[in-house]
Amino acid sequence: MGLMRFDLGSADLLPYRSRFEQAFLSSYDGTVFPTRVEIHGNILHCIRQKSDSGKLNISWPISGFGVPILRTCSLIEREAPYVLAVELARGQLCELKDQAASWEHAGMLVPDQYEELYRDAYRDFVLATFEQHDPENATRIANVALAKICHAENVLGKAYVSQRLQVRRQRFAHPPALLGCDLGEVPVEKLPDDFTERFGAAMISLDWRSVESEEGTYNWDLFDEQIDWGQKNKLMLVGGPLLEFQENGLPNWVANWKHDILNLQSFLSDYVETVVTRYTGKIRTWEVTARVNTGGLFGFTEDNLLALTGRMIDVARQVDGDSRVFIRVDRPWGDYQAKGKHRLTPWHVVDALLRSGMGLAGINLELAIGYEPGRNDARRLLRFSRLIDSWGSFGVPLHVTIACPSKAEPDPQAELEIKVDDQQDARPWSQEHQAEWFSEFVSLLMAKQPVVGIFWNHLNDAYPHRFPNAGLFQADGEPKLAWDRLKEHRRPE
């Protein structure tokens, strides 16, 4: 049994207890260890099966920057508790310095302001290390260093995005990545007239639950109309995800076959074959499954879900050999492994499918920002950059589907019963905050060569959707500020 201890430094941090309990340890390569967190007084205990060195990932309050998820350097187990704020400052400084050196080596001009902020933060960090005999004082000084580190990250990240976009726009006459949106169940007559001024692609869900809610009875009308509308507007169409490998992700009647995986596979294959056959030539990119890495459909093992996914990819490719087949990966950081219910990392899942030779053409990463701890993909901008670089190493095109809320109120049309986290960032979520975050994040994604498509999770809050309050239109039909902000990234005619 492995145990790491961390001194929180002050009882003033105990109001963040629920966030701290979501902390987890990861290895040097990002693999997440199943971790149980206990808090005894001011000491945070991280308990796991192994005693290897590891990095602690934890939400930590920073003045002016909310409660972002930060990470320490790789630490060994020891009897004396680590002063947590000091180790977080050490970890963030190392990541910041490594990233700056990497980008500078690639030809980026590092701003002088970054250098000044880094030196100031490093000086405060050194002072904090000399005060570790007094954890409360060391924590106070380290928190000052962390605020400067976050400021330095912002300066460095924005400089990178600006310079990379300038280079990419000089090379390409069109936007580096195509912008799109999932139409969900929005009728064609409710789609905005100026959709094509903002988007060059549309995702047609074709979710099995909507198409065949009753066995043998198909309802194609909505999706036929959406596809015809998309073709008339010369949009690139993406079909899917066709199958959701999560509890309640398939039509209710399919549960009758959950104990017979061979017959279940036949039903799934028949649906994929039917859909792809119907829209061959109209849709050239298919997203056949979602949440294979996290789902837990009918209690199947990860190997079962991998086999089913491989079979669905094969079916789609057999029906339309010219199409591109993607799968969707949610929570791509792999932090869900901390609960100990999953053996494979999201990278292992995708690697296995790519090596299978079934014809997987690309990956869609689903990122949801601004929701409660344990269901939240929020990180600092540089960590997002590294995430995309990591997934880009597979050498296949990436789509990224993003969602963040415009308010914290309950959302009756949301499928997920999760709450908006109003303390995660420096200020509560609002339309202004959603628009600003969207613009910053899309710019980062546009700067990344592996990213070929960026999709907003859903269009309109008035229709069923996955994440609360994350649409571009309010339930009353009024556009949100993010809708106008999209003009900054619209494709040229």
C-alpha positions as CSV (number, residue, x, y, z in Angstrom):
1,M,0.0,0.0,0.0
2,G,1.4,3.4,-1.0
3,L,0.9,6.6,0.9
4,M,1.9,10.2,0.2
5,R,1.2,13.0,2.7
6,F,0.8,16.7,1.9
7,D,0.5,19.6,4.3
8,L,-2.2,22.0,3.2
9,G,-0.5,24.8,5.2
10,S,-3.7,26.3,6.6
11,A,-7.1,25.4,8.0
12,D,-8.4,28.3,5.8
13,L,-8.2,25.8,2.8
14,L,-10.6,23.3,4.3
15,P,-13.6,24.8,2.6
16,Y,-12.1,23.4,-0.6
17,R,-12.2,19.9,0.9
18,S,-14.6,18.5,-1.7
19,R,-12.2,19.6,-4.4
20,F,-9.2,18.2,-2.7
21,E,-11.0,14.8,-2.4
22,Q,-11.0,14.6,-6.2
23,A,-7.2,14.7,-6.3
24,F,-5.2,11.9,-7.8
25,L,-1.7,10.7,-8.5
26,S,-0.3,10.1,-11.9
27,S,2.9,8.6,-13.3
28,Y,5.6,10.4,-15.3
29,D,3.8,9.4,-18.5
30,G,0.4,10.7,-17.4
31,T,-1.1,7.3,-16.4
32,V,-3.5,7.8,-13.5
33,F,-3.2,5.7,-10.4
34,P,-6.4,4.7,-8.6
35,T,-6.2,7.1,-5.7
36,R,-8.2,7.4,-2.4
37,V,-7.9,10.8,-0.7
38,E,-8.4,11.4,3.0
39,I,-7.9,14.6,4.9
40,H,-6.8,14.5,8.6
41,G,-6.5,18.0,10.0
42,N,-4.3,19.9,7.7
43,I,-2.7,16.8,6.2
44,L,-3.9,15.3,2.9
45,H,-3.3,11.6,2.5
46,C,-3.2,10.1,-1.0
47,I,-3.5,6.3,-0.8
48,R,-2.9,3.8,-3.6
49,Q,-1.8,0.2,-4.3
50,K,1.7,1.0,-5.6
51,S,4.5,2.9,-3.9
52,D,6.1,4.3,-7.1
53,S,6.9,7.9,-7.4
54,G,4.1,10.0,-8.7
55,K,2.7,13.5,-9.5
56,L,-0.2,14.9,-7.5
57,N,-3.0,16.5,-9.6
58,I,-5.3,18.7,-7.5
59,S,-7.6,21.7,-7.8
60,W,-5.9,24.6,-5.9
61,P,-7.1,28.1,-5.2
62,I,-5.0,30.9,-6.7
63,S,-5.8,34.5,-6.2
64,G,-7.1,36.0,-9.5
65,F,-7.2,32.6,-11.3
66,G,-9.9,30.6,-9.6
67,V,-9.3,27.0,-8.7
68,P,-7.4,25.4,-11.6
69,I,-6.1,21.8,-11.6
70,L,-2.3,21.9,-11.0
71,R,0.3,19.2,-10.8
72,T,3.5,18.7,-8.8
73,C,6.7,17.2,-10.0
74,S,7.3,13.5,-9.6
75,L,7.7,12.8,-5.9
76,I,8.8,9.8,-3.9
77,E,7.0,8.6,-0.8
78,R,8.4,9.7,2.5
79,E,7.4,10.0,6.2
80,A,7.4,13.8,6.4
81,P,4.5,15.5,4.6
82,Y,5.3,17.7,1.6
83,V,4.2,21.3,1.8
84,L,1.7,21.1,-1.0
85,A,1.7,24.7,-2.3
86,V,5.5,24.6,-2.5
87,E,5.4,21.3,-4.5
88,L,2.7,22.7,-6.8
89,A,4.9,25.8,-7.5
90,R,7.9,23.6,-8.2
91,G,5.8,21.4,-10.6
92,Q,4.3,24.4,-12.4
93,L,7.7,26.1,-12.8
94,C,9.2,23.0,-14.3
95,E,6.4,22.6,-16.8
96,L,6.5,26.3,-17.7
97,K,10.3,26.3,-18.2
98,D,10.2,23.1,-20.3
99,Q,7.4,24.4,-22.5
100,A,9.1,27.8,-23.0
101,A,12.4,26.0,-23.9
102,S,10.6,23.7,-26.3
103,W,8.8,26.5,-28.1
104,E,11.9,28.7,-28.2
105,H,13.9,25.8,-29.8
106,A,11.1,25.5,-32.4
107,G,11.7,29.2,-33.3
108,M,9.2,31.0,-31.1
109,L,10.1,34.5,-29.8
110,V,9.6,34.5,-26.1
111,P,8.3,37.8,-24.7
112,D,10.4,39.8,-22.3
113,Q,7.4,40.1,-20.0
114,Y,7.4,36.3,-19.6
115,E,11.0,36.3,-18.6
116,E,10.4,38.9,-15.9
117,L,7.4,37.1,-14.5
118,Y,9.3,33.8,-14.5
119,R,12.2,35.3,-12.6
120,D,9.9,36.9,-10.0
121,A,8.0,33.6,-9.6
122,Y,11.2,31.6,-9.2
123,R,12.5,34.0,-6.6
124,D,9.3,33.6,-4.5
125,F,9.4,29.8,-4.9
126,V,13.0,29.7,-3.6
127,L,11.9,31.8,-0.6
128,A,9.0,29.4,0.0
129,T,11.4,26.4,0.0
130,F,13.4,28.0,2.8
131,E,10.3,28.5,4.9
132,Q,9.1,24.8,4.8
133,H,9.7,24.5,8.6
134,D,6.7,26.8,8.9
135,P,4.1,25.3,6.5
136,E,1.7,28.2,6.8
137,N,4.2,30.8,5.8
138,A,5.7,28.6,3.1
139,T,2.2,28.1,1.7
140,R,1.5,31.9,1.7
141,I,4.7,32.7,-0.2
142,A,4.3,29.7,-2.6
143,N,0.7,30.9,-3.4
144,V,2.2,34.3,-4.5
145,A,4.6,32.4,-6.7
146,L,1.7,30.4,-8.2
147,A,-0.2,33.5,-9.1
148,K,2.9,34.9,-11.0
149,I,3.3,31.5,-12.7
150,C,-0.2,31.6,-13.9
151,H,0.3,35.1,-15.2
152,A,3.5,34.0,-17.0
153,E,1.7,31.0,-18.5
154,N,-0.9,33.4,-19.9
155,V,1.7,35.6,-21.5
156,L,3.6,32.7,-22.9
157,G,0.5,30.8,-24.2
158,K,-0.9,33.9,-25.9
159,A,2.4,34.6,-27.6
160,Y,2.6,31.1,-28.9
161,V,-0.9,31.1,-30.2
162,S,-0.4,34.5,-31.9
163,Q,2.9,33.5,-33.6
164,R,1.6,30.0,-34.6
165,L,-1.6,31.4,-36.1
166,Q,0.4,34.0,-38.1
167,V,2.6,31.3,-39.6
168,R,-0.4,29.0,-40.4
169,R,-2.4,31.8,-42.0
170,Q,0.6,32.7,-44.2
171,R,0.7,29.1,-45.4
172,F,-3.1,28.5,-45.9
173,A,-5.7,30.7,-47.5
174,H,-8.4,29.1,-45.5
175,P,-8.8,28.7,-41.7
176,P,-6.3,26.1,-40.3
177,A,-9.2,24.0,-38.8
178,L,-12.9,23.8,-39.8
179,L,-15.4,25.1,-37.3
180,G,-18.7,23.1,-36.8
181,C,-21.6,22.6,-34.4
182,D,-23.7,19.6,-33.4
183,L,-27.2,20.3,-34.6
184,G,-28.8,17.8,-32.1
185,E,-32.5,17.7,-32.4
186,V,-33.0,21.2,-33.6
187,P,-35.5,21.3,-36.5
188,V,-34.3,22.8,-39.8
189,E,-36.8,25.7,-39.5
190,K,-35.2,26.7,-36.2
191,L,-31.6,26.7,-37.5
192,P,-30.2,30.3,-37.7
193,D,-30.1,31.8,-41.2
194,D,-26.5,33.0,-40.6
195,F,-25.2,29.5,-39.5
196,T,-22.9,29.3,-42.5
197,E,-21.4,32.7,-41.7
198,R,-19.9,31.0,-38.6
199,F,-19.5,27.4,-39.4
200,G,-18.2,25.3,-42.3
201,A,-19.4,22.0,-40.8
202,A,-22.3,20.4,-39.0
203,M,-22.6,17.3,-36.9
204,I,-25.7,15.2,-37.5
205,S,-26.1,13.1,-34.4
206,L,-28.1,10.2,-35.8
207,D,-28.2,8.8,-32.3
208,W,-29.8,5.4,-32.2
209,R,-32.1,6.4,-29.3
210,S,-33.6,9.0,-31.5
211,V,-33.7,7.1,-34.8
212,E,-35.1,3.7,-33.4
213,S,-36.6,4.3,-30.0
214,E,-38.9,1.4,-30.7
215,E,-37.5,-1.8,-32.2
216,G,-38.1,-1.9,-35.9
217,T,-39.6,1.6,-36.1
218,Y,-37.2,4.1,-37.7
219,N,-37.7,7.9,-37.6
220,W,-35.4,9.6,-40.2
221,D,-37.4,12.7,-40.9
222,L,-35.4,15.2,-38.7
223,F,-32.0,13.9,-39.8
224,D,-33.0,13.7,-43.5
225,E,-34.0,17.4,-43.4
226,Q,-30.8,18.4,-41.5
227,I,-28.7,16.6,-44.1
228,D,-30.5,18.1,-47.0
229,W,-30.1,21.5,-45.4
230,G,-26.4,21.0,-44.8
231,Q,-25.9,19.9,-48.4
232,K,-27.7,22.9,-49.8
233,N,-25.5,25.1,-47.6
234,K,-22.3,23.3,-48.8
235,L,-21.4,22.3,-45.2
236,M,-19.1,19.4,-44.4
237,L,-21.3,16.8,-42.6
238,V,-20.2,14.5,-39.8
239,G,-22.5,11.7,-38.8
240,G,-22.6,10.6,-35.2
241,P,-21.8,9.6,-32.7
242,L,-24.1,6.7,-33.8
243,L,-23.6,4.6,-30.6
244,E,-23.1,5.8,-27.0
245,F,-21.3,3.2,-24.9
246,Q,-22.6,4.4,-21.6
247,E,-25.5,3.5,-19.3
248,N,-28.8,4.6,-21.0
249,G,-26.8,5.4,-24.2
250,L,-28.7,2.9,-26.4
251,P,-32.4,2.5,-27.0
252,N,-34.2,0.9,-24.0
253,W,-35.3,-2.2,-25.9
254,V,-31.6,-3.1,-26.6
255,A,-31.2,-3.9,-22.9
256,N,-33.1,-7.1,-23.5
257,W,-29.9,-8.4,-25.1
258,K,-27.3,-7.2,-22.7
259,H,-26.6,-10.7,-21.5
260,D,-26.0,-12.0,-25.0
261,I,-23.1,-10.0,-26.4
262,L,-23.1,-11.8,-29.8
263,N,-26.7,-11.0,-30.6
264,L,-26.1,-7.4,-29.2
265,Q,-23.2,-7.0,-31.6
266,S,-25.5,-8.0,-34.5
267,F,-28.0,-5.4,-33.5
268,L,-25.3,-2.7,-33.3
269,S,-23.8,-3.8,-36.6
270,D,-27.2,-3.7,-38.3
271,Y,-27.8,-0.1,-37.1
272,V,-24.4,1.2,-38.2
273,E,-24.8,-0.6,-41.6
274,T,-28.3,0.8,-42.1
275,V,-27.3,4.4,-41.3
276,V,-24.1,4.5,-43.3
277,T,-25.9,2.8,-46.3
278,R,-28.7,5.4,-46.1
279,Y,-26.4,8.4,-46.2
280,T,-23.4,7.1,-48.3
281,G,-22.3,9.9,-50.5
282,K,-23.9,12.6,-48.4
283,I,-21.9,12.1,-45.2
284,R,-18.2,11.2,-45.6
285,T,-17.0,11.4,-42.0
286,W,-18.6,9.0,-39.5
287,E,-18.2,9.0,-35.7
288,V,-19.3,5.5,-34.9
289,T,-19.0,5.3,-31.1
290,A,-18.6,7.6,-28.1
291,R,-17.3,7.1,-24.6
292,V,-15.8,3.7,-25.3
293,N,-13.1,4.6,-22.8
294,T,-15.4,5.6,-19.9
295,G,-18.8,4.2,-20.7
296,G,-19.3,0.9,-18.8
297,L,-22.3,-0.1,-21.1
298,F,-24.2,-2.9,-19.4
299,G,-21.3,-3.6,-17.2
300,F,-19.2,-4.9,-20.1
301,T,-15.4,-5.1,-19.7
302,E,-13.1,-2.7,-21.5
303,D,-12.1,-5.6,-23.7
304,N,-15.7,-6.2,-24.7
305,L,-16.3,-2.5,-25.5
306,L,-13.0,-2.4,-27.5
307,A,-14.1,-5.4,-29.5
308,L,-17.5,-3.9,-30.2
309,T,-16.0,-0.6,-31.3
310,G,-13.5,-2.4,-33.6
311,R,-16.4,-4.3,-35.2
312,M,-18.4,-1.0,-35.7
313,I,-15.5,0.6,-37.4
314,D,-15.1,-2.4,-39.6
315,V,-18.8,-2.4,-40.5
316,A,-18.8,1.3,-41.5
317,R,-15.7,0.9,-43.6
318,Q,-17.2,-2.1,-45.4
319,V,-20.3,-0.2,-46.3
320,D,-18.5,3.0,-47.4
321,G,-14.8,2.4,-48.1
322,D,-14.3,6.0,-49.0
323,S,-15.5,7.4,-45.7
324,R,-13.4,8.4,-42.7
325,V,-14.3,6.8,-39.4
326,F,-13.7,8.5,-36.1
327,I,-14.5,7.6,-32.5
328,R,-15.1,10.0,-29.7
329,V,-13.0,10.0,-26.5
330,D,-14.4,11.9,-23.5
331,R,-12.3,13.0,-20.5
332,P,-9.1,12.6,-22.5
333,W,-6.9,13.4,-19.5
334,G,-7.7,10.0,-18.1
335,D,-8.5,11.3,-14.6
336,Y,-11.6,9.0,-14.4
337,Q,-9.1,6.2,-13.7
338,A,-8.5,7.6,-10.2
339,K,-11.8,5.8,-9.2
340,G,-10.2,2.4,-9.9
341,K,-12.9,1.2,-12.3
342,H,-10.9,1.4,-15.5
343,R,-7.8,-0.6,-16.4
344,L,-6.9,1.1,-19.7
345,T,-6.0,4.7,-20.2
346,P,-7.7,6.6,-23.1
347,W,-4.4,6.5,-25.0
348,H,-4.3,2.7,-24.6
349,V,-7.9,2.4,-26.0
350,V,-7.1,4.4,-29.1
351,D,-3.7,2.8,-29.6
352,A,-5.4,-0.7,-29.5
353,L,-7.9,0.4,-32.1
354,L,-5.3,1.9,-34.4
355,R,-3.1,-1.2,-34.2
356,S,-6.1,-3.4,-35.0
357,G,-6.0,-2.3,-38.6
358,M,-9.8,-1.8,-38.7
359,G,-9.4,1.5,-40.4
360,L,-9.8,4.1,-37.7
361,A,-9.1,7.4,-39.4
362,G,-9.3,10.0,-36.6
363,I,-10.2,10.9,-33.0
364,N,-12.7,13.3,-31.6
365,L,-11.7,14.6,-28.1
366,E,-14.7,15.8,-26.0
367,L,-13.7,18.5,-23.5
368,A,-16.2,19.9,-21.0
369,I,-15.1,22.9,-19.0
370,G,-16.7,24.6,-16.1
371,Y,-18.5,21.7,-14.4
372,E,-18.3,20.2,-10.9
373,P,-15.2,18.5,-9.7
374,G,-14.9,15.0,-11.0
375,R,-16.7,15.9,-14.3
376,N,-14.5,18.7,-15.3
377,D,-11.7,18.9,-17.9
378,A,-10.4,22.4,-16.9
379,R,-6.7,22.9,-17.0
380,R,-4.4,25.8,-17.6
381,L,-3.8,26.8,-21.2
382,L,-0.4,25.2,-21.4
383,R,-1.7,21.9,-20.2
384,F,-4.3,22.0,-22.9
385,S,-1.6,22.6,-25.4
386,R,0.4,19.6,-24.2
387,L,-2.8,17.5,-24.3
388,I,-3.3,18.2,-27.9
389,D,0.3,17.6,-28.7
390,S,0.1,14.3,-26.9
391,W,-2.9,13.1,-28.8
392,G,-1.4,14.5,-32.0
393,S,1.5,12.0,-31.6
394,F,-0.8,9.2,-32.9
395,G,-0.5,10.8,-36.4
396,V,-4.2,10.8,-37.2
397,P,-6.5,13.9,-37.6
398,L,-8.1,15.3,-34.5
399,H,-11.5,16.7,-34.0
400,V,-12.2,18.5,-30.7
401,T,-15.7,18.9,-29.4
402,I,-15.9,21.5,-26.7
403,A,-18.5,22.7,-24.1
404,C,-18.6,25.3,-21.4
405,P,-21.6,26.9,-19.7
406,S,-23.1,30.4,-19.9
407,K,-24.7,30.3,-16.5
408,A,-25.0,28.2,-13.4
409,E,-28.8,27.7,-13.2
410,P,-30.4,24.3,-13.6
411,D,-30.9,23.1,-17.2
412,P,-34.0,20.9,-17.6
413,Q,-32.9,19.7,-21.1
414,A,-29.5,18.5,-20.0
415,E,-28.9,14.7,-20.0
416,L,-26.1,14.9,-17.4
417,E,-27.1,15.8,-13.9
418,I,-24.0,17.8,-13.2
419,K,-23.7,21.3,-11.8
420,V,-21.8,24.2,-13.2
421,D,-18.8,25.1,-11.1
422,D,-18.9,28.9,-10.5
423,Q,-15.6,28.9,-8.5
424,Q,-13.4,27.1,-11.0
425,D,-12.3,30.3,-12.8
426,A,-11.6,33.7,-11.6
427,R,-15.3,34.7,-12.0
428,P,-18.7,33.1,-12.3
429,W,-19.8,31.7,-15.6
430,S,-21.8,34.0,-17.8
431,Q,-22.4,34.7,-21.4
432,E,-19.4,37.0,-21.4
433,H,-17.2,34.5,-19.8
434,Q,-18.3,31.7,-22.1
435,A,-17.6,33.9,-25.1
436,E,-14.1,34.9,-23.9
437,W,-13.1,31.3,-23.0
438,F,-14.4,30.0,-26.3
439,S,-12.4,32.6,-28.3
440,E,-9.2,31.9,-26.4
441,F,-9.5,28.1,-26.6
442,V,-10.5,28.0,-30.3
443,S,-7.5,30.2,-31.1
444,L,-5.2,27.6,-29.3
445,L,-6.8,24.7,-31.2
446,M,-6.4,26.6,-34.5
447,A,-2.7,26.9,-33.8
448,K,-2.4,23.1,-33.5
449,Q,-1.5,21.3,-36.7
450,P,-3.2,17.9,-35.8
451,V,-6.6,19.6,-35.2
452,V,-8.6,19.6,-38.4
453,G,-12.1,20.2,-36.9
454,I,-13.5,22.1,-33.9
455,F,-17.1,21.4,-32.9
456,W,-19.4,23.1,-30.4
457,N,-21.2,20.5,-28.3
458,H,-24.7,21.7,-29.1
459,L,-26.5,24.6,-30.7
460,N,-29.6,25.4,-28.7
461,D,-30.4,25.0,-25.0
462,A,-34.1,24.5,-25.9
463,Y,-33.6,21.0,-27.2
464,P,-32.2,17.9,-25.4
465,H,-28.4,18.0,-25.0
466,R,-25.6,16.6,-22.9
467,F,-24.0,19.5,-20.9
468,P,-26.0,22.1,-19.0
469,N,-26.3,25.6,-20.4
470,A,-23.6,25.0,-23.0
471,G,-25.5,26.0,-26.2
472,L,-24.9,29.0,-28.4
473,F,-28.6,29.9,-28.1
474,Q,-30.7,30.3,-25.0
475,A,-33.8,28.3,-24.4
476,D,-35.9,31.3,-25.5
477,G,-34.2,31.3,-28.9
478,E,-32.0,34.3,-28.3
479,P,-28.3,34.0,-29.4
480,K,-25.7,34.2,-26.7
481,L,-22.6,36.4,-26.9
482,A,-20.5,33.5,-28.1
483,W,-22.6,33.3,-31.2
484,D,-21.4,36.7,-32.3
485,R,-17.8,36.0,-31.2
486,L,-17.7,33.2,-33.7
487,K,-17.5,35.8,-36.5
488,E,-13.8,36.2,-35.6
489,H,-13.1,32.7,-36.7
490,R,-15.6,32.3,-39.6
491,R,-14.4,30.9,-42.8
492,P,-13.9,33.2,-45.7
493,E,-16.2,32.9,-48.7
